[in-house]
């Protein structure tokens, strides 16, 4: 236990004392969720190995409280901090020691010193976080012709505001995008990129996500991978057609090649779709020209290739499947890359109307409290190309 490097206190409503954590001398990542009975965070100052710290709100979304954040003065090597609780002392000056942190997401309060504006001016990590959320803006048009922008203010809250004169000019001279316009902007033909597999934990679950990042052709709306409570466990370079089928993950697994071991490895994804409806006929009155629209569905299977078990994830366009042919289309999507399916396929609950610049397209969520290290040794796999 003393060698533990990552700890998630999910649903920590019964926790009142963090002093036992000071014995975790190798701890690098700490996530405290729903710690509404914790007031004293000073024991964290005795863990100089900490690199990432996230302290969130209560399970209802209401804020928790902390006596002070003085402990931050002894943790100058923190690289990422997400801090939601109110600070009773109103003294946020210890954050000024985190000049080397790459990301700081801080929710302030009335009467705090220094102010959020002063902290952001002094801390590159807050500037980086502010720049990231500043890109997330939505323009809303009212039926009476008025326009508003849904934006993020300096406190991190979503709020409506009047558009600036420059924004208003751009908005009023830009026509609404039609469905055809959106489809013309979709990727077509050959593409390449990277799938990033991440692992995140709560007290009772382990969730693996497969993030697709299209790198060629280059997109104007590229965004960084938004990781706050997850870490990367593997990457896979993919090349193929944007219309699918597209192989986005392929890695050998450690499981033995017998029915019991295969079943134990493959099952347990509580987010897998239980069924997939066949394409339905569309009335003429409700018909749109979907001929050029690509909508991909993610699927996962275990495949035996030359005696080796491999875990694969593909994206396949099921909208074009013939009536009654959905399952055949999924199986064909796997077998076209070689090998024999020995478990699955299982489908994700989502469809992807167009390939994103960076977004999770498939996830595996298991009910488990197994330490992440042993979990990865059981289920993790490094892709081979």
LOPAMI-764415 format. One line per field, with one value per residue (C-alpha): residue number from 1; residue in three letters; chain; x, y, z. Coordinates in steps of 0.5 Angstrom, whole numbers, padded with zeros to 4 digits. Each point is the difference from the previous one (the first is absolute). Example, Ala and Ser with C-alpha at 12.3 -4.5 7.8 and 13.67 -1.06 7.14 Angstrom:
n: [1 2]
res: [ala ser]
chain: [A A]
x: [0025 0002]
y: [-0009 0007]
z: [0016 -0002]
end
This chain:
n: [1 2 3 4 5 6 7 8 9 10 11 12 13 14 15 16 17 18 19 20 21 22 23 24 25 26 27 28 29 30 31 32 33 34 35 36 37 38 39 40 41 42 43 44 45 46 47 48 49 50 51 52 53 54 55 56 57 58 59 60 61 62 63 64 65 66 67 68 69 70 71 72 73 74 75 76 77 78 79 80 81 82 83 84 85 86 87 88 89 90 91 92 93 94 95 96 97 98 99 100 101 102 103 104 105 106 107 108 109 110 111 112 113 114 115 116 117 118 119 120 121 122 123 124 125 126 127 128 129 130 131 132 133 134 135 136 137 138 139 140 141 142 143 144 145 146 147 148 149 150 151 152 153 154 155 156 157 158 159 160 161 162 163 164 165 166 167 168 169 170 171 172 173 174 175 176 177 178 179 180 181 182 183 184 185 186 187 188 189 190 191 192 193 194 195 196 197 198 199 200 201 202 203 204 205 206 207 208 209 210 211 212 213 214 215 216 217 218 219 220 221 222 223 224 225 226 227 228 229 230 231 232 233 234 235 236 237 238 239 240 241 242 243 244 245 246 247 248 249 250 251 252 253 254 255 256 257 258 259 260 261 262 263 264 265 266 267 268 269 270 271 272 273 274 275 276 277 278 279 280 281 282 283 284 285 286 287 288 289 290 291 292 293 294 295 296 297 298 299 300 301 302 303 304 305 306 307 308 309 310 311 312 313 314 315 316 317 318 319 320 321 322 323 324 325 326 327 328 329 330 331 332 333 334 335 336 337 338 339 340 341 342 343 344 345 346 347 348 349 350 351 352 353 354 355 356 357 358 359 360 361 362 363 364 365 366 367 368 369 370 371 372 373 374 375 376 377 378 379 380 381 382 383 384 385]
res: [unk unk unk unk unk unk unk unk unk unk unk unk unk unk unk unk unk unk unk unk unk unk unk unk unk unk unk unk unk unk unk unk unk unk unk unk unk unk unk unk unk unk unk unk unk unk unk unk unk unk unk unk unk unk unk unk unk unk unk unk unk unk unk unk unk unk unk unk unk unk unk unk unk unk unk unk unk unk unk unk unk unk unk unk unk unk unk unk unk unk unk unk unk unk unk unk unk unk unk unk unk unk unk unk unk unk unk unk unk unk unk unk unk unk unk unk unk unk unk unk unk unk unk unk unk unk unk unk unk unk unk unk unk unk unk unk unk unk unk unk unk unk unk unk unk unk unk unk unk unk unk unk unk unk unk unk unk unk unk unk unk unk unk unk unk unk unk unk unk unk unk unk unk unk unk unk unk unk unk unk unk unk unk unk unk unk unk unk unk unk unk unk unk unk unk unk unk unk unk unk unk unk unk unk unk unk unk unk unk unk unk unk unk unk unk unk unk unk unk unk unk unk unk unk unk unk unk unk unk unk unk unk unk unk unk unk unk unk unk unk unk unk unk unk unk unk unk unk unk unk unk unk unk unk unk unk unk unk unk unk unk unk unk unk unk unk unk unk unk unk unk unk unk unk unk unk unk unk unk unk unk unk unk unk unk unk unk unk unk unk unk unk unk unk unk unk unk unk unk unk unk unk unk unk unk unk unk unk unk unk unk unk unk unk unk unk unk unk unk unk unk unk unk unk unk unk unk unk unk unk unk unk unk unk unk unk unk unk unk unk unk unk unk unk unk unk unk unk unk unk unk unk unk unk unk unk unk unk unk unk unk unk unk unk unk unk unk unk unk unk unk unk unk unk unk unk unk unk unk unk unk unk unk unk unk]
chain: [A A A A A A A A A A A A A A A A A A A A A A A A A A A A A A A A A A A A A A A A A A A A A A A A A A A A A A A A A A A A A A A A A A A A A A A A A A A A A A A A A A A A A A A A A A A A A A A A A A A A A A A A A A A A A A A A A A A A A A A A A A A A A A A A A A A A A A A A A A A A A A A A A A A A A A A A A A A A A A A A A A A A A A A A A A A A A A A A A A A A A A A A A A A A A A A A A A A A A A A A A A A A A A A A A A A A A A A A A A A A A A A A A A A A A A A A A A A A A A A A A A A A A A A A A A A A A A A A A A A A A A A A A A A A A A A A A A A A A A A A A A A A A A A A A A A A A A A A A A A A A A A A A A A A A A A A A A A A A A A A A A A A A A A A A A A A A A A A A A A A A A A A A A A A A A A A A A A A A A A A A A A A A A A A A A A A A A A A A A A A A A A A A]
x: [0000 0006 0002 -0007 0001 -0007 -0007 -0007 -0004 -0007 -0006 0004 -0006 0003 0007 0001 0008 0005 0006 0001 0002 0006 0003 -0001 0007 0000 -0007 0000 -0008 -0005 -0007 -0005 -0008 -0006 0005 -0005 0002 0007 0003 0007 0004 0007 0002 0001 0006 0004 -0001 0006 -0001 -0007 0000 -0008 -0005 -0008 -0005 -0007 -0007 -0005 -0004 -0005 0004 0000 0007 0004 0004 0008 0003 0006 0004 0006 0003 0001 0006 0004 -0002 0003 0001 -0008 -0001 -0007 -0006 -0007 -0003 -0007 -0001 -0001 0006 -0003 0006 -0001 0008 0001 0007 0004 -0003 0006 0005 -0002 0003 0003 -0007 -0003 -0007 -0004 -0008 -0002 -0007 0001 -0005 -0002 0005 0006 0007 0003 -0006 -0001 0003 0006 0001 -0001 0005 0006 -0001 0001 -0004 -0006 0001 0000 -0006 -0004 0003 -0003 -0007 0000 -0001 -0006 -0005 -0007 -0004 -0008 -0005 -0007 -0006 -0001 0007 0004 0007 0004 0006 0001 0007 0004 0002 0006 -0004 0000 -0008 -0004 -0003 -0004 0003 -0001 0005 0005 -0001 0005 -0003 -0007 0002 0003 -0006 -0005 0004 0001 -0006 -0003 0003 -0004 0000 0003 0006 0001 0001 0004 0005 0001 0006 0000 0005 0007 0001 0005 0001 0001 -0005 0002 -0002 -0001 -0002 -0004 -0002 -0006 -0001 -0004 0002 0006 -0002 0005 -0002 0003 0001 0000 0005 0000 0006 0000 -0003 0002 -0007 -0001 -0003 0005 0000 0004 -0002 -0004 0003 -0002 -0001 0003 0007 0002 0001 0002 -0001 -0001 0001 -0005 -0001 -0006 -0006 -0005 -0006 0002 0001 0006 0005 0001 0003 0004 0004 0002 -0003 0003 -0006 0001 -0003 -0006 -0007 0000 0006 -0003 -0007 0003 0004 -0005 -0007 -0001 -0001 -0006 -0001 0000 -0006 -0005 -0003 0000 -0006 0000 -0001 -0007 -0004 -0001 -0006 0000 -0002 0006 0005 0007 0005 0005 0003 0006 0000 0005 -0002 0005 -0002 0006 0001 0005 0002 0005 0003 0005 0005 0006 -0001 0000 -0006 -0001 -0005 -0003 -0004 -0003 -0005 -0005 -0006 -0006 -0005 0002 -0001 -0006 -0006 0002 0007 0003 0003 0003 0003 0003 0004 0002 0003 0005 0001 0002 0007 0001 -0001 -0006 -0004 0000 -0004 -0005 -0001 -0003 -0003 0001 -0007 0002 0001 0005 -0004 0007 0007 0003 0006 0001 -0005 -0002 -0003 -0001 0001 0000 -0002 0000 -0002 0007 0004 0006 0006 0002 0006 -0003 -0006 0005 0004 -0006 -0004 0005 0004 0005 -0002 0005 0000]
y: [0000 0005 -0001 0002 0006 0001 0001 0002 0001 0000 0001 0002 0002 -0004 0003 0005 -0001 0000 -0001 -0007 0002 0003 -0007 -0001 0003 -0002 0003 0004 0000 0002 0001 0002 -0001 0002 0002 0004 -0002 0002 0007 -0001 -0002 0002 -0007 0000 0005 -0006 -0004 0003 -0005 0003 0002 0000 0002 0001 0002 0000 0002 -0004 -0006 0005 0005 0005 0003 -0003 0004 0000 0004 0002 -0002 0002 -0007 0002 0003 -0006 -0003 0004 -0006 -0001 0000 0000 0003 0000 0003 0001 0001 0007 0002 0003 0004 0003 0000 -0003 0003 -0007 -0001 0005 -0005 -0005 0004 -0006 -0004 -0001 0000 0003 0000 0004 0002 0007 0003 0007 0004 -0005 0003 0000 0001 -0005 0005 0001 -0007 -0001 0005 -0003 -0007 -0003 -0006 0004 0003 -0006 -0003 0007 0000 -0008 0002 0007 -0004 -0003 0005 -0001 0005 0000 0003 0002 0000 0008 0001 0001 -0003 -0003 -0003 -0006 0001 -0002 0006 0001 -0004 -0006 0000 0000 0007 0003 0007 0005 -0001 0005 0004 -0004 -0006 0003 0001 -0007 -0003 0004 -0001 -0007 -0004 -0006 -0007 -0004 -0008 0000 0005 -0004 -0007 0004 0002 -0008 -0004 -0004 -0005 -0002 0003 -0002 0002 -0003 -0004 0002 -0005 0003 -0003 0004 -0003 0001 -0003 -0006 0001 -0001 0004 -0001 0005 0000 0007 0001 0006 0001 0003 -0001 0004 0005 0003 0008 -0002 -0004 0000 -0003 -0007 0003 -0005 0002 -0006 -0005 -0003 -0003 -0007 -0001 0003 -0003 0003 -0001 0001 -0002 0003 0005 -0003 -0007 -0005 0003 -0004 0005 -0005 -0007 -0003 -0007 -0002 -0003 -0005 -0008 -0002 -0004 0001 0002 0005 0003 0001 0003 0005 0002 0000 0006 0006 0003 0005 -0004 0000 -0006 0000 0004 0002 -0002 0006 0002 0002 0008 0003 0005 0006 -0001 -0002 0004 -0002 -0004 -0003 0004 0000 -0005 -0002 -0005 -0005 -0003 -0007 -0004 -0008 -0005 -0003 -0005 0001 -0005 -0003 0007 0003 0007 0005 0005 0006 0002 0005 -0002 0003 -0003 0005 -0003 -0008 -0003 -0002 -0006 0001 0004 -0006 -0002 0007 0000 -0007 0002 0006 -0004 -0006 0005 0001 -0007 -0005 -0004 0003 -0004 0005 0005 0005 0005 0006 0007 0004 0006 0002 0005 0004 0003 -0002 0005 0003 -0003 -0003 -0007 -0004 -0007 -0001 -0006 0001 -0006 0000 -0001 0002 -0003 0004 0003 -0003 -0007 0002 0002 -0007 -0004 0005 0004 -0001 0004 0000 -0003 0003]
z: [0000 0001 -0007 -0003 -0005 -0002 0005 -0002 0006 -0003 0004 0006 0004 0006 0000 0005 0001 -0005 0004 -0002 -0007 0003 0000 -0007 -0002 -0007 -0002 -0006 -0002 0005 -0002 0006 -0002 0005 0006 0003 0007 -0001 0002 0001 -0006 0004 0000 -0008 0001 0003 -0007 -0004 -0006 -0002 -0007 -0001 0005 -0001 0005 -0003 0003 0004 -0004 -0001 -0003 0006 0003 0005 0005 0002 0006 -0004 -0006 0003 -0001 -0007 0002 0001 -0007 -0005 -0005 -0001 -0007 0000 0005 0000 0006 0001 0008 0003 0004 0007 0001 -0007 -0001 -0006 -0001 0001 -0007 -0002 0001 -0005 -0006 -0003 0000 -0008 0002 0006 0000 0006 0002 0004 0005 0002 0005 -0002 -0001 -0004 -0005 -0006 -0005 0004 0001 -0008 -0001 0004 -0002 -0007 0002 0001 -0006 -0004 0003 -0001 -0007 -0001 0003 -0004 -0007 0003 -0003 -0002 -0004 0001 -0005 0003 -0004 0001 -0004 0007 0000 0007 0001 0005 0003 0006 0005 0004 0006 -0005 0000 -0006 -0002 -0005 -0003 -0005 -0007 -0001 -0006 -0004 0002 -0002 -0006 -0002 0003 -0004 -0007 0001 -0002 0004 -0002 -0004 0001 -0007 0002 0006 -0004 -0005 0006 0002 -0001 -0006 -0003 0003 0007 0005 0008 0007 0004 0008 0005 0007 0007 0005 0007 0005 0007 -0004 -0007 -0005 -0007 -0006 -0006 -0007 -0003 -0007 -0002 -0008 -0002 -0008 -0003 0005 0003 0002 0006 0004 0007 0005 0004 0006 0005 0007 0004 -0005 -0002 -0007 0000 -0007 -0007 -0007 -0007 -0005 -0007 -0004 -0003 0003 -0003 0004 0002 0004 0005 0005 0005 0000 0005 0003 0007 0005 0001 -0001 -0006 0004 0000 0008 -0001 -0006 0003 0006 -0004 -0005 0005 0005 -0004 0003 -0006 -0006 -0004 0002 -0007 -0007 -0004 -0007 -0005 0000 -0006 -0001 -0002 -0006 0004 0005 -0005 0000 -0005 0004 -0006 0001 0008 0004 0007 0003 0006 0004 0001 0004 0000 0001 -0006 -0001 -0005 -0001 0007 0004 0003 -0002 0003 -0006 -0001 -0006 -0003 -0005 -0004 0002 -0003 -0007 0003 -0004 0004 0004 -0001 0006 0003 -0006 -0002 0007 0000 -0007 0002 0005 -0005 -0005 0004 0001 0005 0003 0005 0007 0004 -0001 -0004 0005 -0002 0003 0002 -0004 -0008 -0002 -0006 -0002 0002 0006 0000 0007 0004 0003 -0004 0004 0007 0005 0007 0005 0007 0003 0006 -0002 0001 -0007 -0001 0001 -0004 -0006 0001 -0001 -0006 -0002 -0007 -0004 -0007 -0005 -0008]
end
